[in-house]
């Protein structure tokens, strides 16, 4: 059951290769992975950190102070656009 604590899991923009390792270990099914985007479903996430430990590229981070001011999703299109400007 999801907790009432603030979201503390963050996906670092531009690093994800969309391999899906994090999705497979999430007990709450709180990670949405599409072909070229990934996001945390805040309502489901319990901050268990299993996705952080499972990510082979260190794309997912745990922030004790919360992630309210950080982006909630990452897409390949946004990452490419962000690096070409």
N, CA, C and O atoms as a CHARMM CRD file, in Angstrom:
* protein
*
  340
    1    1 UNK  N      0.83800  -1.17300   0.00000 PROA 1      0.00000
    2    1 UNK  CA     0.00000   0.00000   0.00000 PROA 1      0.00000
    3    1 UNK  C      0.88700   1.24100   0.00000 PROA 1      0.00000
    4    1 UNK  O      1.80900   1.32700   0.81100 PROA 1      0.00000
    5    2 UNK  N      0.63500   2.20600  -0.88800 PROA 2      0.00000
    6    2 UNK  CA     1.43000   3.41700  -0.95400 PROA 2      0.00000
    7    2 UNK  C      1.35400   4.22700   0.32800 PROA 2      0.00000
    8    2 UNK  O      0.32700   4.25400   1.00500 PROA 2      0.00000
    9    3 UNK  N      2.46500   4.89000   0.65100 PROA 3      0.00000
   10    3 UNK  CA     2.51000   5.70500   1.86100 PROA 3      0.00000
   11    3 UNK  C      2.05500   7.12200   1.57400 PROA 3      0.00000
   12    3 UNK  O      1.90200   7.51200   0.41600 PROA 3      0.00000
   13    4 UNK  N      1.83800   7.89700   2.63600 PROA 4      0.00000
   14    4 UNK  CA     1.44700   9.29100   2.49300 PROA 4      0.00000
   15    4 UNK  C      2.65000  10.21900   2.48000 PROA 4      0.00000
   16    4 UNK  O      2.48300  11.43800   2.42900 PROA 4      0.00000
   17    5 UNK  N      3.85800   9.67100   2.52400 PROA 5      0.00000
   18    5 UNK  CA     5.05500  10.50000   2.52200 PROA 5      0.00000
   19    5 UNK  C      5.28700  11.07400   1.12400 PROA 5      0.00000
   20    5 UNK  O      4.82300  10.51200   0.13200 PROA 5      0.00000
   21    6 UNK  N      6.01100  12.20600   1.04900 PROA 6      0.00000
   22    6 UNK  CA     6.26900  12.79600  -0.26200 PROA 6      0.00000
   23    6 UNK  C      7.17100  11.91000  -1.11700 PROA 6      0.00000
   24    6 UNK  O      7.95700  11.11800  -0.59700 PROA 6      0.00000
   25    7 UNK  N      7.04800  12.05400  -2.40800 PROA 7      0.00000
   26    7 UNK  CA     7.86400  11.28100  -3.33900 PROA 7      0.00000
   27    7 UNK  C      9.33000  11.66700  -3.19000 PROA 7      0.00000
   28    7 UNK  O      9.66900  12.85000  -3.15800 PROA 7      0.00000
   29    8 UNK  N     10.19700  10.65900  -3.09900 PROA 8      0.00000
   30    8 UNK  CA    11.63000  10.89100  -2.93900 PROA 8      0.00000
   31    8 UNK  C     12.45200  10.21000  -4.02500 PROA 8      0.00000
   32    8 UNK  O     13.68100  10.21400  -3.96400 PROA 8      0.00000
   33    9 UNK  N     11.78600   9.62600  -5.01800 PROA 9      0.00000
   34    9 UNK  CA    12.46400   8.94000  -6.11000 PROA 9      0.00000
   35    9 UNK  C     12.49100   9.86100  -7.32700 PROA 9      0.00000
   36    9 UNK  O     11.47600  10.45500  -7.69100 PROA 9      0.00000
   37   10 UNK  N     13.66800   9.97100  -7.95200 PROA 10     0.00000
   38   10 UNK  CA    13.83500  10.87400  -9.09800 PROA 10     0.00000
   39   10 UNK  C     14.56700  10.15500 -10.23100 PROA 10     0.00000
   40   10 UNK  O     15.52300   9.41600  -9.99900 PROA 10     0.00000
   41   11 UNK  N     14.10200  10.38500 -11.45400 PROA 11     0.00000
   42   11 UNK  CA    14.75300   9.84800 -12.64500 PROA 11     0.00000
   43   11 UNK  C     15.59600  10.96800 -13.24900 PROA 11     0.00000
   44   11 UNK  O     15.06400  12.01600 -13.61400 PROA 11     0.00000
   45   12 UNK  N     16.89100  10.75700 -13.35600 PROA 12     0.00000
   46   12 UNK  CA    17.79200  11.77600 -13.88600 PROA 12     0.00000
   47   12 UNK  C     17.54800  11.94700 -15.38200 PROA 12     0.00000
   48   12 UNK  O     17.67500  10.98600 -16.14100 PROA 12     0.00000
   49   13 UNK  N     17.19800  13.15600 -15.81500 PROA 13     0.00000
   50   13 UNK  CA    16.93400  13.38500 -17.24300 PROA 13     0.00000
   51   13 UNK  C     18.15200  13.09900 -18.11400 PROA 13     0.00000
   52   13 UNK  O     19.27900  13.44600 -17.76100 PROA 13     0.00000
   53   14 UNK  N     17.91000  12.46500 -19.25100 PROA 14     0.00000
   54   14 UNK  CA    18.96100  12.23000 -20.22600 PROA 14     0.00000
   55   14 UNK  C     19.83000  11.00800 -19.99800 PROA 14     0.00000
   56   14 UNK  O     20.69500  10.72800 -20.82900 PROA 14     0.00000
   57   15 UNK  N     19.64400  10.25900 -18.90800 PROA 15     0.00000
   58   15 UNK  CA    20.49400   9.09700 -18.64000 PROA 15     0.00000
   59   15 UNK  C     19.81000   7.76400 -18.91100 PROA 15     0.00000
   60   15 UNK  O     20.48700   6.76800 -19.16700 PROA 15     0.00000
   61   16 UNK  N     18.49400   7.72500 -18.86100 PROA 16     0.00000
   62   16 UNK  CA    17.76500   6.46100 -18.97500 PROA 16     0.00000
   63   16 UNK  C     17.85900   5.88100 -20.38800 PROA 16     0.00000
   64   16 UNK  O     17.67900   6.59200 -21.37700 PROA 16     0.00000
   65   17 UNK  N     18.14600   4.57400 -20.46600 PROA 17     0.00000
   66   17 UNK  CA    18.13800   3.90200 -21.76400 PROA 17     0.00000
   67   17 UNK  C     16.88200   3.04500 -21.93900 PROA 17     0.00000
   68   17 UNK  O     16.77300   2.27800 -22.89600 PROA 17     0.00000
   69   18 UNK  N     15.93600   3.18200 -21.00700 PROA 18     0.00000
   70   18 UNK  CA    14.62000   2.53700 -21.08400 PROA 18     0.00000
   71   18 UNK  C     14.71400   1.01800 -21.12100 PROA 18     0.00000
   72   18 UNK  O     13.97100   0.35700 -21.84700 PROA 18     0.00000
   73   19 UNK  N     15.64200   0.46600 -20.32500 PROA 19     0.00000
   74   19 UNK  CA    15.85100  -0.98700 -20.29000 PROA 19     0.00000
   75   19 UNK  C     14.75000  -1.73100 -19.53200 PROA 19     0.00000
   76   19 UNK  O     14.47600  -2.89200 -19.83500 PROA 19     0.00000
   77   20 UNK  N     14.11300  -1.07900 -18.54600 PROA 20     0.00000
   78   20 UNK  CA    13.01800  -1.69600 -17.81400 PROA 20     0.00000
   79   20 UNK  C     13.39900  -2.44900 -16.56000 PROA 20     0.00000
   80   20 UNK  O     12.53000  -3.04900 -15.92700 PROA 20     0.00000
   81   21 UNK  N     14.66800  -2.44300 -16.17400 PROA 21     0.00000
   82   21 UNK  CA    15.08000  -3.14600 -14.95200 PROA 21     0.00000
   83   21 UNK  C     14.30600  -2.65300 -13.73400 PROA 21     0.00000
   84   21 UNK  O     13.93100  -3.45200 -12.87600 PROA 21     0.00000
   85   22 UNK  N     14.06800  -1.36800 -13.65200 PROA 22     0.00000
   86   22 UNK  CA    13.36600  -0.78800 -12.50500 PROA 22     0.00000
   87   22 UNK  C     11.90700  -1.23100 -12.45400 PROA 22     0.00000
   88   22 UNK  O     11.35700  -1.45900 -11.37700 PROA 22     0.00000
   89   23 UNK  N     11.29600  -1.34800 -13.60700 PROA 23     0.00000
   90   23 UNK  CA     9.87700  -1.73100 -13.67600 PROA 23     0.00000
   91   23 UNK  C      9.66700  -3.12500 -13.09400 PROA 23     0.00000
   92   23 UNK  O      8.69200  -3.36600 -12.38200 PROA 23     0.00000
   93   24 UNK  N     10.57300  -4.02900 -13.39600 PROA 24     0.00000
   94   24 UNK  CA    10.45000  -5.41100 -12.95000 PROA 24     0.00000
   95   24 UNK  C     10.54300  -5.60400 -11.45100 PROA 24     0.00000
   96   24 UNK  O     10.01300  -6.58400 -10.92700 PROA 24     0.00000
   97   25 UNK  N     11.20200  -4.69600 -10.74500 PROA 25     0.00000
   98   25 UNK  CA    11.37100  -4.85700  -9.29700 PROA 25     0.00000
   99   25 UNK  C     10.40000  -4.02500  -8.47300 PROA 25     0.00000
  100   25 UNK  O     10.33800  -4.19700  -7.25500 PROA 25     0.00000
  101   26 UNK  N      9.64600  -3.13900  -9.08900 PROA 26     0.00000
  102   26 UNK  CA     8.73600  -2.25700  -8.34600 PROA 26     0.00000
  103   26 UNK  C      7.52300  -3.03500  -7.83000 PROA 26     0.00000
  104   26 UNK  O      6.70600  -3.50400  -8.62300 PROA 26     0.00000
  105   27 UNK  N      7.40100  -3.17400  -6.49500 PROA 27     0.00000
  106   27 UNK  CA     6.29800  -3.95600  -5.93800 PROA 27     0.00000
  107   27 UNK  C      4.93600  -3.27200  -6.06000 PROA 27     0.00000
  108   27 UNK  O      3.90100  -3.92500  -5.92500 PROA 27     0.00000
  109   28 UNK  N      4.93100  -1.97400  -6.31100 PROA 28     0.00000
  110   28 UNK  CA     3.66900  -1.22600  -6.38900 PROA 28     0.00000
  111   28 UNK  C      3.27500  -0.87300  -7.82100 PROA 28     0.00000
  112   28 UNK  O      2.29100  -0.16200  -8.02500 PROA 28     0.00000
  113   29 UNK  N      4.02100  -1.35400  -8.81700 PROA 29     0.00000
  114   29 UNK  CA     3.76400  -1.02900 -10.21600 PROA 29     0.00000
  115   29 UNK  C      3.66700   0.48900 -10.39300 PROA 29     0.00000
  116   29 UNK  O      2.73700   1.00100 -11.01700 PROA 29     0.00000
  117   30 UNK  N      4.66300   1.20100  -9.82300 PROA 30     0.00000
  118   30 UNK  CA     4.63800   2.66400  -9.79600 PROA 30     0.00000
  119   30 UNK  C      5.53100   3.30900 -10.84100 PROA 30     0.00000
  120   30 UNK  O      5.73700   4.52200 -10.81400 PROA 30     0.00000
  121   31 UNK  N      6.06500   2.51100 -11.76600 PROA 31     0.00000
  122   31 UNK  CA     6.91800   3.06300 -12.81200 PROA 31     0.00000
  123   31 UNK  C      6.25600   2.78800 -14.15000 PROA 31     0.00000
  124   31 UNK  O      5.97000   1.64300 -14.50100 PROA 31     0.00000
  125   32 UNK  N      6.02000   3.86400 -14.88700 PROA 32     0.00000
  126   32 UNK  CA     5.40700   3.73700 -16.20600 PROA 32     0.00000
  127   32 UNK  C      6.50100   3.86800 -17.25400 PROA 32     0.00000
  128   32 UNK  O      7.16200   4.90200 -17.34900 PROA 32     0.00000
  129   33 UNK  N      6.68500   2.82500 -18.03100 PROA 33     0.00000
  130   33 UNK  CA     7.71400   2.80400 -19.06700 PROA 33     0.00000
  131   33 UNK  C      7.05400   2.64500 -20.42200 PROA 33     0.00000
  132   33 UNK  O      6.34500   1.67100 -20.67500 PROA 33     0.00000
  133   34 UNK  N      7.29300   3.60600 -21.28100 PROA 34     0.00000
  134   34 UNK  CA     6.81600   3.54300 -22.66300 PROA 34     0.00000
  135   34 UNK  C      8.04500   3.31600 -23.54000 PROA 34     0.00000
  136   34 UNK  O      9.14600   3.13700 -23.02000 PROA 34     0.00000
  137   35 UNK  N      7.87700   3.32200 -24.82800 PROA 35     0.00000
  138   35 UNK  CA     8.99700   3.08000 -25.73500 PROA 35     0.00000
  139   35 UNK  C     10.12200   4.09800 -25.54300 PROA 35     0.00000
  140   35 UNK  O     11.29500   3.73200 -25.60500 PROA 35     0.00000
  141   36 UNK  N      9.78900   5.35100 -25.31500 PROA 36     0.00000
  142   36 UNK  CA    10.83100   6.37500 -25.17300 PROA 36     0.00000
  143   36 UNK  C     10.54600   7.35600 -24.03800 PROA 36     0.00000
  144   36 UNK  O     10.96200   8.51300 -24.09500 PROA 36     0.00000
  145   37 UNK  N      9.84200   6.89900 -23.01800 PROA 37     0.00000
  146   37 UNK  CA     9.61400   7.73900 -21.84500 PROA 37     0.00000
  147   37 UNK  C      9.42700   6.86900 -20.59800 PROA 37     0.00000
  148   37 UNK  O      9.00300   5.71600 -20.67700 PROA 37     0.00000
  149   38 UNK  N      9.75500   7.45400 -19.46200 PROA 38     0.00000
  150   38 UNK  CA     9.61300   6.75100 -18.19200 PROA 38     0.00000
  151   38 UNK  C      9.19200   7.76500 -17.14200 PROA 38     0.00000
  152   38 UNK  O      9.65200   8.90700 -17.15800 PROA 38     0.00000
  153   39 UNK  N      8.32100   7.35600 -16.22900 PROA 39     0.00000
  154   39 UNK  CA     7.89500   8.25800 -15.16500 PROA 39     0.00000
  155   39 UNK  C      7.50300   7.45900 -13.93100 PROA 39     0.00000
  156   39 UNK  O      7.17100   6.27600 -14.01000 PROA 39     0.00000
  157   40 UNK  N      7.55000   8.13900 -12.78900 PROA 40     0.00000
  158   40 UNK  CA     7.13400   7.55800 -11.52100 PROA 40     0.00000
  159   40 UNK  C      5.68700   7.95200 -11.28400 PROA 40     0.00000
  160   40 UNK  O      5.33500   9.12400 -11.41800 PROA 40     0.00000
  161   41 UNK  N      4.84600   6.99300 -10.93600 PROA 41     0.00000
  162   41 UNK  CA     3.44900   7.29000 -10.60100 PROA 41     0.00000
  163   41 UNK  C      3.41600   7.57700  -9.10700 PROA 41     0.00000
  164   41 UNK  O      3.42900   6.66700  -8.27800 PROA 41     0.00000
  165   42 UNK  N      3.37400   8.85500  -8.79000 PROA 42     0.00000
  166   42 UNK  CA     3.52000   9.31900  -7.41300 PROA 42     0.00000
  167   42 UNK  C      2.51700   8.68900  -6.45600 PROA 42     0.00000
  168   42 UNK  O      2.86300   8.37200  -5.31800 PROA 42     0.00000
  169   43 UNK  N      1.29300   8.50800  -6.89900 PROA 43     0.00000
  170   43 UNK  CA     0.24200   7.95700  -6.03800 PROA 43     0.00000
  171   43 UNK  C      0.52000   6.52300  -5.61500 PROA 43     0.00000
  172   43 UNK  O      0.00900   6.06600  -4.59300 PROA 43     0.00000
  173   44 UNK  N      1.32700   5.80800  -6.39300 PROA 44     0.00000
  174   44 UNK  CA     1.61700   4.40300  -6.09600 PROA 44     0.00000
  175   44 UNK  C      2.96900   4.19200  -5.39800 PROA 44     0.00000
  176   44 UNK  O      3.15000   3.20700  -4.68300 PROA 44     0.00000
  177   45 UNK  N      3.89600   5.10000  -5.60300 PROA 45     0.00000
  178   45 UNK  CA     5.26300   4.91700  -5.11800 PROA 45     0.00000
  179   45 UNK  C      5.34000   4.96600  -3.59200 PROA 45     0.00000
  180   45 UNK  O      4.79100   5.87200  -2.96300 PROA 45     0.00000
  181   46 UNK  N      6.02400   3.98900  -3.00600 PROA 46     0.00000
  182   46 UNK  CA     6.19600   3.93800  -1.54900 PROA 46     0.00000
  183   46 UNK  C      7.62600   4.29400  -1.12700 PROA 46     0.00000
  184   46 UNK  O      7.97500   4.15600   0.04500 PROA 46     0.00000
  185   47 UNK  N      8.44400   4.74600  -2.06500 PROA 47     0.00000
  186   47 UNK  CA     9.83600   5.12300  -1.78900 PROA 47     0.00000
  187   47 UNK  C     10.65600   3.94600  -1.24300 PROA 47     0.00000
  188   47 UNK  O     11.54200   4.14100  -0.41100 PROA 47     0.00000
  189   48 UNK  N     10.36700   2.75100  -1.70300 PROA 48     0.00000
  190   48 UNK  CA    11.06200   1.56200  -1.18200 PROA 48     0.00000
  191   48 UNK  C     12.50400   1.45900  -1.66600 PROA 48     0.00000
  192   48 UNK  O     13.30400   0.74500  -1.06100 PROA 48     0.00000
  193   49 UNK  N     12.84600   2.15100  -2.73300 PROA 49     0.00000
  194   49 UNK  CA    14.18800   2.22500  -3.31800 PROA 49     0.00000
  195   49 UNK  C     14.61800   0.99100  -4.11000 PROA 49     0.00000
  196   49 UNK  O     15.77400   0.91200  -4.52700 PROA 49     0.00000
  197   50 UNK  N     13.74000   0.04800  -4.32600 PROA 50     0.00000
  198   50 UNK  CA    14.11900  -1.13400  -5.10500 PROA 50     0.00000
  199   50 UNK  C     14.52200  -0.75300  -6.52600 PROA 50     0.00000
  200   50 UNK  O     15.43200  -1.35400  -7.09800 PROA 50     0.00000
  201   51 UNK  N     13.84900   0.24300  -7.09600 PROA 51     0.00000
  202   51 UNK  CA    14.19100   0.70100  -8.44200 PROA 51     0.00000
  203   51 UNK  C     15.57600   1.35000  -8.46100 PROA 51     0.00000
  204   51 UNK  O     16.32200   1.20000  -9.42800 PROA 51     0.00000
  205   52 UNK  N     15.91300   2.06400  -7.39900 PROA 52     0.00000
  206   52 UNK  CA    17.23000   2.71100  -7.29100 PROA 52     0.00000
  207   52 UNK  C     18.32000   1.65000  -7.32400 PROA 52     0.00000
  208   52 UNK  O     19.30500   1.79000  -8.04800 PROA 52     0.00000
  209   53 UNK  N     18.14700   0.60100  -6.54800 PROA 53     0.00000
  210   53 UNK  CA    19.14000  -0.47300  -6.46600 PROA 53     0.00000
  211   53 UNK  C     19.21100  -1.29100  -7.75600 PROA 53     0.00000
  212   53 UNK  O     20.27300  -1.80600  -8.10500 PROA 53     0.00000
  213   54 UNK  N     18.09300  -1.41100  -8.46100 PROA 54     0.00000
  214   54 UNK  CA    18.04500  -2.24800  -9.66400 PROA 54     0.00000
  215   54 UNK  C     18.60900  -1.57000 -10.91300 PROA 54     0.00000
  216   54 UNK  O     19.03100  -2.25500 -11.84500 PROA 54     0.00000
  217   55 UNK  N     18.62100  -0.26500 -10.94400 PROA 55     0.00000
  218   55 UNK  CA    19.02600   0.45600 -12.15900 PROA 55     0.00000
  219   55 UNK  C     20.52800   0.29600 -12.42400 PROA 55     0.00000
  220   55 UNK  O     21.34900   0.71900 -11.60900 PROA 55     0.00000
  221   56 UNK  N     20.88800  -0.31300 -13.55500 PROA 56     0.00000
  222   56 UNK  CA    22.30600  -0.52800 -13.85700 PROA 56     0.00000
  223   56 UNK  C     23.04600   0.73900 -14.27600 PROA 56     0.00000
  224   56 UNK  O     24.27700   0.75100 -14.31700 PROA 56     0.00000
  225   57 UNK  N     22.31000   1.80300 -14.58700 PROA 57     0.00000
  226   57 UNK  CA    22.92100   3.05000 -15.08100 PROA 57     0.00000
  227   57 UNK  C     22.87400   4.18800 -14.06300 PROA 57     0.00000
  228   57 UNK  O     23.25100   5.31500 -14.38300 PROA 57     0.00000
  229   58 UNK  N     22.41800   3.90800 -12.84300 PROA 58     0.00000
  230   58 UNK  CA    22.29800   4.92300 -11.78800 PROA 58     0.00000
  231   58 UNK  C     21.46700   6.12100 -12.25100 PROA 58     0.00000
  232   58 UNK  O     21.80200   7.27600 -11.98700 PROA 58     0.00000
  233   59 UNK  N     20.38400   5.81100 -12.94100 PROA 59     0.00000
  234   59 UNK  CA    19.47900   6.82600 -13.45500 PROA 59     0.00000
  235   59 UNK  C     18.47300   7.24900 -12.38600 PROA 59     0.00000
  236   59 UNK  O     18.02200   8.39500 -12.37400 PROA 59     0.00000
  237   60 UNK  N     18.12400   6.33600 -11.49800 PROA 60     0.00000
  238   60 UNK  CA    17.11000   6.60800 -10.48900 PROA 60     0.00000
  239   60 UNK  C     17.79500   6.92400  -9.16900 PROA 60     0.00000
  240   60 UNK  O     18.65300   6.17600  -8.70100 PROA 60     0.00000
  241   61 UNK  N     17.39900   8.04700  -8.57500 PROA 61     0.00000
  242   61 UNK  CA    18.02000   8.51500  -7.34300 PROA 61     0.00000
  243   61 UNK  C     16.98900   8.64500  -6.23400 PROA 61     0.00000
  244   61 UNK  O     15.80300   8.85400  -6.48700 PROA 61     0.00000
  245   62 UNK  N     17.46300   8.51700  -5.00700 PROA 62     0.00000
  246   62 UNK  CA    16.62200   8.72800  -3.82400 PROA 62     0.00000
  247   62 UNK  C     17.05400  10.04200  -3.18200 PROA 62     0.00000
  248   62 UNK  O     18.23500  10.24800  -2.90500 PROA 62     0.00000
  249   63 UNK  N     16.08800  10.92900  -2.94800 PROA 63     0.00000
  250   63 UNK  CA    16.35200  12.23500  -2.33900 PROA 63     0.00000
  251   63 UNK  C     15.56000  12.34800  -1.04300 PROA 63     0.00000
  252   63 UNK  O     14.33100  12.41000  -1.07000 PROA 63     0.00000
  253   64 UNK  N     16.25100  12.37500   0.08500 PROA 64     0.00000
  254   64 UNK  CA    15.57900  12.47600   1.38900 PROA 64     0.00000
  255   64 UNK  C     14.70800  13.72100   1.51200 PROA 64     0.00000
  256   64 UNK  O     13.68100  13.70200   2.19100 PROA 64     0.00000
  257   65 UNK  N     15.11700  14.79700   0.85800 PROA 65     0.00000
  258   65 UNK  CA    14.38200  16.05400   0.95500 PROA 65     0.00000
  259   65 UNK  C     13.15500  16.10700   0.04500 PROA 65     0.00000
  260   65 UNK  O     12.40300  17.08100   0.07400 PROA 65     0.00000
  261   66 UNK  N     12.95600  15.07900  -0.74800 PROA 66     0.00000
  262   66 UNK  CA    11.82200  15.03200  -1.65900 PROA 66     0.00000
  263   66 UNK  C     12.20700  15.52300  -3.04300 PROA 66     0.00000
  264   66 UNK  O     13.30700  16.03500  -3.24500 PROA 66     0.00000
  265   67 UNK  N     11.31100  15.36700  -3.98100 PROA 67     0.00000
  266   67 UNK  CA    11.59100  15.71700  -5.37300 PROA 67     0.00000
  267   67 UNK  C     10.54400  16.65000  -5.96700 PROA 67     0.00000
  268   67 UNK  O     10.36200  16.68100  -7.18400 PROA 67     0.00000
  269   68 UNK  N      9.86300  17.40000  -5.13100 PROA 68     0.00000
  270   68 UNK  CA     8.77900  18.26500  -5.60500 PROA 68     0.00000
  271   68 UNK  C      9.23000  19.23900  -6.68800 PROA 68     0.00000
  272   68 UNK  O      8.44300  19.57600  -7.57300 PROA 68     0.00000
  273   69 UNK  N     10.46900  19.69500  -6.63600 PROA 69     0.00000
  274   69 UNK  CA    10.95100  20.67200  -7.61000 PROA 69     0.00000
  275   69 UNK  C     11.68800  20.04900  -8.78700 PROA 69     0.00000
  276   69 UNK  O     12.21000  20.77000  -9.63800 PROA 69     0.00000
  277   70 UNK  N     11.74000  18.72100  -8.85000 PROA 70     0.00000
  278   70 UNK  CA    12.43600  18.02600  -9.93200 PROA 70     0.00000
  279   70 UNK  C     11.42700  17.49700 -10.94000 PROA 70     0.00000
  280   70 UNK  O     10.27600  17.26100 -10.57500 PROA 70     0.00000
  281   71 UNK  N     11.82200  17.29900 -12.21500 PROA 71     0.00000
  282   71 UNK  CA    10.88600  16.77800 -13.22900 PROA 71     0.00000
  283   71 UNK  C     10.36800  15.39200 -12.86200 PROA 71     0.00000
  284   71 UNK  O     11.10000  14.59100 -12.28000 PROA 71     0.00000
  285   72 UNK  N      9.11400  15.10400 -13.19600 PROA 72     0.00000
  286   72 UNK  CA     8.48700  13.83500 -12.82900 PROA 72     0.00000
  287   72 UNK  C      8.60400  12.76100 -13.91400 PROA 72     0.00000
  288   72 UNK  O      8.40100  11.58000 -13.63200 PROA 72     0.00000
  289   73 UNK  N      8.92500  13.14900 -15.13300 PROA 73     0.00000
  290   73 UNK  CA     9.05000  12.13900 -16.18200 PROA 73     0.00000
  291   73 UNK  C     10.20300  12.47800 -17.10800 PROA 73     0.00000
  292   73 UNK  O     10.67900  13.61300 -17.14400 PROA 73     0.00000
  293   74 UNK  N     10.63700  11.49000 -17.84700 PROA 74     0.00000
  294   74 UNK  CA    11.74400  11.64600 -18.77000 PROA 74     0.00000
  295   74 UNK  C     11.32400  11.01300 -20.08800 PROA 74     0.00000
  296   74 UNK  O     10.73800   9.93000 -20.10300 PROA 74     0.00000
  297   75 UNK  N     11.61800  11.67600 -21.17600 PROA 75     0.00000
  298   75 UNK  CA    11.36800  11.06600 -22.47200 PROA 75     0.00000
  299   75 UNK  C     12.58000  11.26600 -23.35500 PROA 75     0.00000
  300   75 UNK  O     13.33900  12.21900 -23.17800 PROA 75     0.00000
  301   76 UNK  N     12.75900  10.38200 -24.29000 PROA 76     0.00000
  302   76 UNK  CA    13.90000  10.47000 -25.19900 PROA 76     0.00000
  303   76 UNK  C     13.80100  11.73400 -26.03700 PROA 76     0.00000
  304   76 UNK  O     14.82500  12.34500 -26.34300 PROA 76     0.00000
  305   77 UNK  N     12.61500  12.13400 -26.41100 PROA 77     0.00000
  306   77 UNK  CA    12.42200  13.33000 -27.22100 PROA 77     0.00000
  307   77 UNK  C     12.86600  14.56800 -26.44400 PROA 77     0.00000
  308   77 UNK  O     13.57800  15.41700 -26.98100 PROA 77     0.00000
  309   78 UNK  N     12.44900  14.67200 -25.19100 PROA 78     0.00000
  310   78 UNK  CA    12.85700  15.81600 -24.35700 PROA 78     0.00000
  311   78 UNK  C     14.35800  15.81900 -24.13700 PROA 78     0.00000
  312   78 UNK  O     14.97400  16.88500 -24.14400 PROA 78     0.00000
  313   79 UNK  N     14.95600  14.67000 -23.94400 PROA 79     0.00000
  314   79 UNK  CA    16.38100  14.58000 -23.70100 PROA 79     0.00000
  315   79 UNK  C     17.16900  15.05100 -24.91500 PROA 79     0.00000
  316   79 UNK  O     18.15900  15.77000 -24.78200 PROA 79     0.00000
  317   80 UNK  N     16.72500  14.64300 -26.09600 PROA 80     0.00000
  318   80 UNK  CA    17.42300  15.03200 -27.32600 PROA 80     0.00000
  319   80 UNK  C     17.26100  16.54100 -27.54000 PROA 80     0.00000
  320   80 UNK  O     18.23000  17.22800 -27.86400 PROA 80     0.00000
  321   81 UNK  N     16.05400  17.05100 -27.36200 PROA 81     0.00000
  322   81 UNK  CA    15.82800  18.48000 -27.55100 PROA 81     0.00000
  323   81 UNK  C     16.63000  19.29700 -26.56300 PROA 81     0.00000
  324   81 UNK  O     17.14000  20.36200 -26.91000 PROA 81     0.00000
  325   82 UNK  N     16.75000  18.81700 -25.33500 PROA 82     0.00000
  326   82 UNK  CA    17.47500  19.54000 -24.30500 PROA 82     0.00000
  327   82 UNK  C     18.96800  19.63300 -24.58000 PROA 82     0.00000
  328   82 UNK  O     19.62000  20.57900 -24.13800 PROA 82     0.00000
  329   83 UNK  N     19.51500  18.67000 -25.30100 PROA 83     0.00000
  330   83 UNK  CA    20.96300  18.67600 -25.55300 PROA 83     0.00000
  331   83 UNK  C     21.33600  19.39800 -26.83800 PROA 83     0.00000
  332   83 UNK  O     22.50900  19.70900 -27.04100 PROA 83     0.00000
  333   84 UNK  N     20.37600  19.67400 -27.71100 PROA 84     0.00000
  334   84 UNK  CA    20.71600  20.29600 -28.98000 PROA 84     0.00000
  335   84 UNK  C     20.61100  21.80300 -28.94000 PROA 84     0.00000
  336   84 UNK  O     21.03700  22.46900 -29.88400 PROA 84     0.00000
  337   85 UNK  N     20.06400  22.35900 -27.89100 PROA 85     0.00000
  338   85 UNK  CA    19.90200  23.82000 -27.83000 PROA 85     0.00000
  339   85 UNK  C     21.15600  24.49000 -27.34400 PROA 85     0.00000
  340   85 UNK  O     21.19700  25.71500 -27.23100 PROA 85     0.00000
